Amino acid sequence: MWSEIADLVLPGACAGCGAERVPMRHGVCAACVAELEGLRAHLTTPTPPPPGMPRCLATGEYAGALRGVLLAYKEKGRHGLARPLGALLASAIAEVAPPRTPLLVVPVPSTAKARRERYGDHMARLATHAVRRLRAAGWEAAVGPVLRVAPRPDSASLDADGRRIAAESSLRIRRSRIRVLRRAARMRSTLVVVDDIVTTGATLAAVTGRLKEANMQVTAAAVLAATRLRRAGPERTGRAARRSFRHRDGSPNEG
């Protein structure tokens, strides 16, 4: 809370590029705002893709302003960036979620250690903002925190196989949340898994496998950034969803 108040009263350096003494919006300078607003979600596939990874859309490469803002949000306590980042994530989700069908957004969970260091689950926070944006634009969307994660090694120190093994062994289904979703008939929703960054795709593949064990079929994944972006032509349904998203809300990105 105090970091957000400080940002309003005495704004620090731009979260995207580090520039100081420049007019800022949501803690980001005008140049970085323009860069972020110019991002468009595209299909991305790690090379090689892990078995079981769903089709995945990323809003951009893990570079430039997007990388800076993500790091500021995750590692520097700039929690006020959750709103514009959530709007970016919503634009990626909209590519794969038909506007007139129920939508369930499942965030990749954080470990207890990461939650302590970041003062909360950073992906749950982003997913909540994304769902609010989608609801305002006409989607019948909800967040489904149906997974938890046991302690595991830092993925940065692991290769692709190590990431896959660590993710598969640490993920747990929250059965009580599954029962709530069944009672609310949410199990028939379009299900989109969301994460901040995709590198090898091992975590998204592991999450998809765990959800499948609970009879939950993942439609697609949406992430903010891809470390190695492989672009493909936008799908017809994706273009239609994005047009509807913009039409209903006016401006797809805020930060």
C-alpha positions in Angstrom: 0.0 0.0 0.0 2.8 2.4 1.0 4.7 1.9 -2.3 1.6 2.7 -4.3 1.0 5.9 -2.2 4.6 6.9 -2.7 4.3 6.4 -6.5 1.4 8.8 -6.5 3.1 11.5 -4.4 6.8 11.1 -5.4 6.9 9.0 -8.6 10.2 7.1 -9.0 11.9 6.0 -12.1 9.9 4.6 -15.1 9.2 1.0 -14.5 9.8 0.2 -18.1 13.0 1.9 -19.0 14.3 3.5 -15.8 14.0 7.1 -17.0 13.7 9.7 -14.3 12.1 13.1 -14.1 9.6 12.4 -16.9 5.8 12.6 -16.9 4.5 9.1 -16.0 1.2 7.2 -16.1 0.8 4.2 -13.8 4.6 4.5 -13.1 5.5 4.3 -16.7 6.8 7.0 -19.0 5.0 8.1 -22.2 7.4 6.3 -24.5 7.0 3.0 -22.6 3.2 3.4 -22.5 3.2 3.7 -26.3 5.4 0.6 -26.6 3.1 -1.4 -24.3 -0.1 -0.2 -26.0 1.4 -1.3 -29.3 1.8 -4.9 -28.2 -0.5 -7.5 -29.8 -1.0 -11.1 -28.7 0.4 -13.8 -31.0 0.8 -17.5 -30.8 4.1 -18.6 -29.3 5.7 -22.0 -29.1 9.0 -22.9 -27.3 11.6 -24.8 -29.3 11.1 -27.7 -28.8 7.6 -27.6 -27.3 7.1 -29.9 -24.3 4.6 -32.8 -24.6 1.1 -31.7 -23.4 1.7 -27.9 -23.7 -1.5 -26.1 -24.8 -1.5 -23.5 -27.6 -0.2 -20.3 -26.0 -0.5 -16.6 -26.7 1.9 -14.0 -25.5 1.4 -10.3 -25.6 5.1 -9.7 -26.5 8.7 -10.7 -26.1 10.4 -10.6 -22.7 12.3 -7.5 -23.6 12.1 -3.7 -23.6 9.4 -2.0 -21.6 7.4 -5.2 -21.0 10.4 -6.8 -19.3 11.1 -3.8 -17.2 7.5 -3.4 -16.1 7.2 -7.1 -15.2 10.4 -7.0 -13.2 9.3 -3.9 -11.4 6.0 -5.5 -10.5 7.4 -8.9 -9.4 10.7 -8.0 -7.8 10.5 -4.3 -6.8 7.1 -4.1 -5.1 5.5 -1.9 -7.8 2.1 -3.5 -7.2 0.3 -0.6 -8.8 1.4 -2.0 -12.1 -0.9 -5.0 -11.6 -3.8 -3.1 -13.2 -2.2 -2.2 -16.6 -0.5 -5.6 -16.7 -3.8 -7.2 -16.0 -5.3 -5.3 -19.0 -2.5 -6.6 -21.2 -3.1 -10.1 -20.0 -6.9 -9.7 -20.7 -6.1 -8.8 -24.3 -4.3 -12.1 -24.8 -7.1 -14.1 -23.1 -9.6 -12.4 -25.3 -7.9 -13.9 -28.3 -8.9 -17.5 -27.4 -12.1 -16.9 -25.3 -15.4 -16.5 -27.2 -17.2 -13.5 -25.8 -20.6 -15.1 -25.2 -19.5 -18.2 -23.4 -18.5 -18.6 -19.7 -14.7 -18.2 -19.1 -12.6 -19.6 -16.3 -9.1 -18.1 -15.8 -6.7 -20.4 -13.9 -3.5 -18.7 -12.7 -0.3 -20.6 -12.3 0.2 -20.6 -8.5 3.2 -19.2 -6.6 5.1 -21.0 -3.9 4.7 -19.9 -0.3 8.3 -18.5 -0.4 7.5 -16.4 -3.5 4.2 -15.1 -1.9 6.1 -14.0 1.1 8.8 -12.2 -0.9 6.3 -10.6 -3.2 3.7 -9.8 -0.6 1.1 -12.0 -2.2 0.5 -14.2 -5.2 1.5 -12.0 -8.1 -0.3 -14.2 -10.7 -3.5 -14.4 -8.7 -3.5 -10.6 -8.5 -2.9 -10.2 -12.3 -5.6 -12.8 -13.1 -8.1 -10.8 -10.9 -7.4 -7.6 -12.7 -7.6 -9.4 -16.1 -11.0 -10.9 -15.2 -12.3 -7.5 -14.1 -11.3 -6.0 -17.4 -12.9 -8.9 -19.3 -16.2 -8.6 -17.4 -16.3 -4.9 -18.1 -15.9 -5.7 -21.8 -18.8 -8.2 -21.7 -17.2 -11.6 -20.9 -18.8 -13.9 -18.2 -15.4 -14.5 -16.6 -14.2 -15.8 -13.2 -10.9 -16.7 -11.6 -10.4 -20.3 -10.7 -7.5 -20.7 -8.1 -7.8 -24.5 -8.3 -4.0 -25.3 -7.9 -1.4 -24.9 -5.2 2.3 -25.6 -5.4 4.6 -27.2 -3.0 8.2 -25.9 -2.4 10.4 -26.4 -5.5 13.8 -25.3 -6.8 14.1 -22.0 -8.5 13.3 -22.6 -12.2 16.0 -20.2 -13.3 18.6 -22.8 -12.2 17.0 -25.7 -14.1 17.1 -26.9 -17.7 13.9 -27.8 -19.7 13.7 -31.4 -18.3 14.4 -30.1 -14.7 11.6 -27.5 -15.0 9.2 -30.1 -16.2 10.0 -32.6 -13.4 9.9 -29.8 -10.7 6.6 -28.5 -12.0 4.9 -31.9 -12.3 6.0 -33.0 -8.8 5.1 -29.8 -7.0 1.6 -29.0 -8.4 -1.4 -30.1 -6.3 -5.2 -29.9 -7.0 -7.3 -28.0 -4.5 -10.2 -30.3 -4.3 -12.4 -28.0 -2.3 -12.2 -25.3 -5.1 -13.0 -28.0 -7.7 -16.2 -28.8 -5.8 -17.2 -25.1 -5.7 -16.7 -24.9 -9.4 -18.8 -28.0 -10.1 -21.7 -26.6 -8.0 -21.5 -23.3 -10.0 -21.4 -25.2 -13.3 -18.1 -23.5 -14.0 -16.5 -26.8 -15.2 -18.1 -26.3 -18.6 -16.4 -22.9 -19.1 -13.7 -22.1 -21.6 -10.6 -22.7 -19.5 -7.5 -20.5 -20.0 -4.3 -21.0 -17.9 -2.4 -17.7 -17.3 1.2 -17.1 -16.4 3.6 -14.1 -16.6 6.4 -15.6 -18.7 6.8 -18.7 -20.8 10.3 -20.0 -21.5 10.4 -23.8 -22.0 6.6 -24.3 -21.6 7.2 -27.0 -18.9 5.1 -25.3 -16.3 2.1 -24.7 -18.7 2.3 -28.4 -19.8 2.4 -29.6 -16.2 -0.5 -27.4 -15.2 -2.5 -28.7 -18.2 -1.8 -32.3 -17.1 -2.9 -31.7 -13.5 -6.1 -30.1 -14.6 -6.8 -32.9 -17.0 -6.6 -35.3 -14.1 -9.4 -33.3 -12.5 -11.5 -33.6 -15.7 -10.8 -29.9 -16.5 -9.9 -29.4 -20.2 -7.6 -26.5 -20.9 -8.5 -24.5 -24.0 -5.4 -22.5 -24.2 -2.8 -20.6 -22.2 -2.1 -16.8 -22.1 1.0 -15.1 -20.9 2.4 -11.6 -20.8 5.8 -12.4 -22.2 7.7 -15.1 -24.1 11.5 -15.4 -23.9 11.6 -16.8 -27.4 8.6 -15.6 -29.3 7.6 -17.6 -32.4 4.9 -15.7 -34.2 2.2 -17.2 -36.3 -0.7 -15.6 -38.2 -3.6 -14.6 -36.0 -6.5 -17.0 -36.1 -9.8 -15.8 -37.4 -11.5 -16.4 -34.1 -8.7 -14.5 -32.3 -9.2 -11.4 -34.5 -12.9 -11.5 -34.0 -12.5 -11.8 -30.2 -10.0 -8.9 -30.2 -12.3 -6.7 -32.2 -15.1 -7.4 -29.8 -12.9 -6.7 -26.8 -11.9 -3.3 -28.2 -15.4 -2.4 -29.2 -16.9 -3.1 -25.9 -14.2 -1.4 -23.7 -12.8 1.3 -25.9 -9.0 0.9 -25.2 -7.5 -2.6 -24.8 -4.4 -1.5 -22.8 -4.0 0.9 -20.0 -0.3 0.8 -19.1 
